[in-house]
Amino acid sequence: MYPAHAQALHPDHTTFVELVNGQYHELALRLFMVIVLAHWAEHLLQAFQIYALGWPVPDARGLVGYYYPWLIKSETLHYGYALVMLAGLWLFRPGFTGVKDRWWWTIALGIQFFHHIEHFLLIAQALLGHNFFGRPVPTSIIQLWVPRVELHLFYNTIVFIPMVIGMYYHLFPPVEEAAVNSMQCTCAWNRGH
């Protein structure tokens, strides 16, 4: 799974990145995807609360925010998730060894990097106690034009779509890529066929 030359450089010492892209790759990637899907469920529930149930935006806090409203209002939670996504996309990138899966995964990583910058601006304003752009609440750059709920649905969508395409090519590598890779990932559904 992980490049053989990297393992040859450190035969007695396996790094965390090598482990999650080697023997624990499938398990670690599944756990990461559970986190991603749980986050998606929260955003979709919030959108349902707003658009289907007609709840006011401040009351539409998803499931976690319903029980812990103070938590969902915390910029720390949102920035923390943006960092988890960024770190996960970066951490698992070496395990995407095909051309197509790596291409799409890298696109998701690049978009998430910008999304992380937007969240960094929000948490910086919260920590400084000074909102930018003359706004009454912490505001990101794109949020100057797009409301926060819709903006985060958009960001999550444009990160998630290339991520899913990358996962598809990772699980079902094209024949020409599977034949070139000497070590096929255990995630691939068609390995050994």
Residue, then its C-alpha position, 0 to 999 in steps of 0.5 A: m500500500y505505502p510506497a516500498h521505498a519509504q518502508a525500506l528507508h525505515p525498516d524498524h520504524t513505521t510512522f503513523v502516516e505509514l500505518v494509516n496508509g498501510q496495514y490500518h488504512e482500510l480501518a482508519l479511512r472508514l473511521f474518517m468517513v464515519i466522521v465525515l458522514a456524521h458531520w454531513a448528517e448534522h448539516l442536512l438536519q439543520a437544512f431540514q429544520i430550516y427549509a422543511l420545518g420552518w425553524p428560525v436559523p438560530d434555532a436550527r442547530g442540528l442534533v448535537g446543537y439541539y441538546y448542546p446549543w452552547l457547543i454548536k455556537s462555538e467557533t472552536l467546534h467548527y474550526g476543529y472540524a475544519l482542521v480534522m477534515l484538512a488533516g484527514l485529507w492530507l493524512f490519507r493522501p499517500g494511500f491514494t496511489g492511483v492517478k484518478d483517486r489521488w487527483w480527486w482526493t487532492i482536489a478535495l484537499g485543496i478546497q478544504f484548505f480554503h474552507h479551513i482559511e474561512h474558519f480560521l478567520l471566524i475563530a480569529q474574530a471570536l478569539l480577538g473579540h473583534n468582528f471583521f468587515g463591520r459585521p455584528v458577528p464573526t464573518s468569513i470572506i464568502q459569507l459577505w455574499v452568501p448566508r452562513v448556513e447555505l455557505h457551509l452546505f456549499y463548502n461541504t458539498i464541493v469538498f465531499i463530491p471530489m472526495v467521493i469520486g476519489m473514494y470511488y476510484h480508490l475502491f474500484p481502481p480502473v483496470e489500467e491503474a490496478a495493473v500498474n500498482s504492484m501493491q493494491c490497497t485492501c480497500a479495493w473491492n476488485r483486488g485479486h480478481 
